[in-house]
Every structure is written in structure tokens, then in C-alpha cells.
Amino acid sequence: MTLRFHLGGLPEAKTRAYIGRHPKVAGVGHPLFSDEAAHLVHQFTKGVPRRINNVATACLLAGFRRPPHRLQAATLCEKRLGQRT
């Protein structure tokens, strides 16, 4: 027996909430992604949670190499993802 299920991507508002929830649970009290960066993450990943995780993690890891953390993460996403869209 085989079971197949296709889960569609999240709408943009849910993608923004999804991106914002993880840092909040970890105790971060401010947003780590600008609105533009969150939009680009959604656009690039088409709202697929697994892809959102991969892209957001890559942006955060690169962004946290240098302060200010939020600006770097957002700028990195905007530059890298903006080139791909």
C-alpha cells in the first residue's frame, strides 16, 4: 500500500509568521528578517516549509557572521534571493 499526499506552499502572510516564530521561540525579541527579506524568502521558496527552513537558515548563518545581525541577514537575503527571482 502506498500513500501520497501533496502539501501546497504557505501563503505569504503564513510564510512571514513561520519565519518569525522560530526566533521568537528561541527568545529573540525583535524580527530578524525585514519585510523585503521575508517577501523574497517566500518568493524563492514558494511557501514550501522545508525550503523556507533551508533558505532562512542559510541567510541567518551568513548574516550572523557580522553585526548588526538583522541588517546583515536581511541584506544578504535581499541580495542573494533578489538575483534569483
Residue frames as qw, qx, qy, qz and C-alpha x, y, z in Angstrom:
[[0.000, 0.891, 0.454, 0.000, 0.00, 0.00, 0.00],
 [0.422, 0.120, 0.021, 0.898, 1.25, 3.46, -0.88],
 [0.081, -0.863, -0.443, 0.230, 0.06, 6.75, 0.47],
 [0.411, 0.236, 0.152, 0.867, 0.77, 10.00, -1.28],
 [0.116, -0.873, -0.415, 0.227, -0.05, 13.47, -0.07],
 [0.432, 0.406, 0.097, 0.800, 0.85, 16.81, -1.57],
 [0.273, -0.760, -0.363, 0.464, 1.07, 19.75, 0.80],
 [0.384, 0.782, 0.192, 0.451, 0.96, 23.06, -1.04],
 [0.411, 0.194, -0.268, 0.849, 3.02, 26.08, -0.14],
 [0.188, -0.629, -0.529, 0.538, 2.05, 28.56, 2.53],
 [0.213, 0.897, 0.261, 0.287, 0.61, 31.96, 1.58],
 [0.406, 0.537, -0.269, 0.689, 3.00, 34.88, 2.07],
 [0.420, -0.673, 0.186, -0.580, 1.47, 36.00, 5.37],
 [0.942, -0.327, 0.041, -0.070, 1.90, 32.49, 6.80],
 [0.794, 0.310, -0.196, 0.486, 5.48, 32.35, 5.49],
 [0.064, 0.669, -0.273, 0.688, 6.27, 35.61, 7.34],
 [0.700, -0.554, 0.174, -0.416, 4.70, 34.22, 10.53],
 [0.987, -0.028, -0.082, 0.134, 6.61, 30.94, 10.10],
 [0.577, 0.474, -0.267, 0.610, 9.93, 32.80, 9.67],
 [0.150, -0.652, 0.258, -0.697, 9.20, 34.97, 12.70],
 [0.839, -0.453, -0.074, -0.292, 8.10, 32.18, 15.04],
 [0.890, 0.043, -0.306, 0.334, 11.39, 30.28, 15.32],
 [0.336, 0.375, -0.361, 0.785, 13.48, 33.19, 16.66],
 [0.466, -0.534, 0.069, -0.702, 10.63, 34.21, 18.97],
 [0.929, -0.295, -0.198, -0.103, 10.52, 30.71, 20.49],
 [0.768, 0.127, -0.302, 0.550, 14.30, 30.91, 20.93],
 [0.433, -0.682, -0.312, 0.500, 13.89, 34.12, 22.94],
 [0.311, 0.084, 0.235, 0.917, 14.78, 36.73, 20.32],
 [0.068, 0.643, 0.546, -0.534, 12.64, 39.81, 20.98],
 [0.244, 0.674, -0.147, -0.681, 12.92, 41.51, 17.58],
 [0.858, 0.476, 0.155, -0.118, 12.39, 40.48, 13.96],
 [0.575, -0.404, 0.517, 0.489, 15.44, 39.07, 12.20],
 [0.384, 0.278, 0.650, 0.593, 14.10, 39.50, 8.66],
 [0.170, 0.281, -0.016, -0.944, 12.95, 42.75, 7.09],
 [0.665, 0.446, 0.383, -0.461, 9.63, 42.73, 5.24],
 [0.533, 0.667, -0.401, -0.333, 11.51, 42.73, 1.95],
 [0.036, 0.410, -0.911, 0.024, 13.69, 39.79, 3.00],
 [0.484, 0.136, 0.784, -0.365, 10.64, 37.80, 4.14],
 [0.659, 0.588, 0.071, -0.464, 8.95, 38.56, 0.82],
 [0.401, 0.619, -0.640, -0.215, 11.98, 37.32, -1.09],
 [0.215, -0.208, 0.937, -0.180, 12.19, 34.15, 1.02],
 [0.618, 0.351, 0.564, -0.420, 8.55, 33.45, 0.22],
 [0.586, 0.676, -0.194, -0.404, 9.00, 34.23, -3.45],
 [0.221, 0.558, -0.793, -0.102, 12.06, 31.98, -3.75],
 [0.160, -0.112, 0.954, -0.227, 10.65, 29.06, -1.73],
 [0.437, -0.217, -0.586, -0.647, 7.05, 29.30, -2.98],
 [0.592, -0.438, 0.199, -0.647, 5.99, 28.88, 0.65],
 [0.879, -0.024, -0.476, -0.011, 7.21, 25.28, 1.00],
 [0.602, -0.778, 0.137, -0.114, 8.17, 24.89, 4.69],
 [0.887, -0.171, 0.179, 0.389, 11.21, 22.67, 4.09],
 [0.546, 0.505, 0.131, 0.655, 12.59, 25.17, 1.58],
 [0.211, -0.898, -0.012, -0.386, 11.76, 28.10, 3.90],
 [0.779, -0.598, 0.130, 0.135, 13.80, 26.42, 6.65],
 [0.809, 0.077, 0.195, 0.549, 16.78, 25.86, 4.36],
 [0.329, 0.670, 0.137, 0.651, 16.82, 29.38, 2.91],
 [0.369, -0.875, -0.008, -0.312, 16.13, 31.18, 6.20],
 [0.832, -0.477, 0.119, 0.257, 18.82, 29.18, 7.99],
 [0.704, 0.247, 0.167, 0.644, 21.38, 29.94, 5.28],
 [0.089, 0.796, 0.097, 0.591, 20.54, 33.65, 5.42],
 [0.569, -0.807, 0.032, -0.157, 20.74, 33.75, 9.21],
 [0.867, -0.261, 0.115, 0.408, 24.03, 31.86, 9.37],
 [0.546, 0.400, 0.143, 0.723, 25.62, 34.20, 6.86],
 [0.113, -0.827, -0.139, -0.534, 24.03, 37.25, 8.47],
 [0.682, -0.731, -0.012, -0.020, 25.24, 36.42, 11.97],
 [0.804, 0.114, -0.076, 0.579, 28.87, 36.42, 10.92],
 [0.274, 0.151, -0.097, 0.945, 28.89, 40.20, 11.28],
 [0.000, 0.659, 0.575, -0.485, 26.73, 42.64, 13.26],
 [0.503, -0.039, 0.453, -0.735, 24.24, 44.22, 13.01],
 [0.324, 0.042, 0.945, 0.023, 22.52, 40.85, 12.79],
 [0.477, 0.611, 0.557, -0.299, 19.14, 41.87, 11.44],
 [0.313, 0.809, -0.210, -0.452, 20.55, 44.21, 8.81],
 [0.053, -0.470, 0.826, 0.306, 23.09, 41.64, 7.62],
 [0.387, 0.194, 0.901, -0.035, 20.57, 38.79, 7.39],
 [0.449, 0.731, 0.382, -0.344, 18.07, 40.97, 5.56],
 [0.201, 0.782, -0.393, -0.440, 20.69, 42.43, 3.23],
 [0.209, -0.286, 0.904, 0.239, 22.09, 39.01, 2.41],
 [0.442, 0.407, 0.793, -0.100, 18.66, 37.62, 1.59],
 [0.381, 0.817, 0.150, -0.405, 17.76, 40.64, -0.49],
 [0.107, 0.693, -0.584, -0.409, 20.98, 40.40, -2.50],
 [0.189, -0.184, 0.949, 0.170, 21.14, 36.63, -2.95],
 [0.369, 0.446, 0.805, -0.128, 17.46, 35.93, -3.43],
 [0.308, 0.781, 0.086, -0.537, 16.88, 39.12, -5.39],
 [0.074, 0.533, -0.682, -0.494, 19.34, 37.88, -8.02],
 [0.159, 0.029, 0.979, 0.125, 17.48, 34.58, -8.39],
 [0.340, 0.573, 0.656, -0.354, 13.98, 35.97, -8.82]]
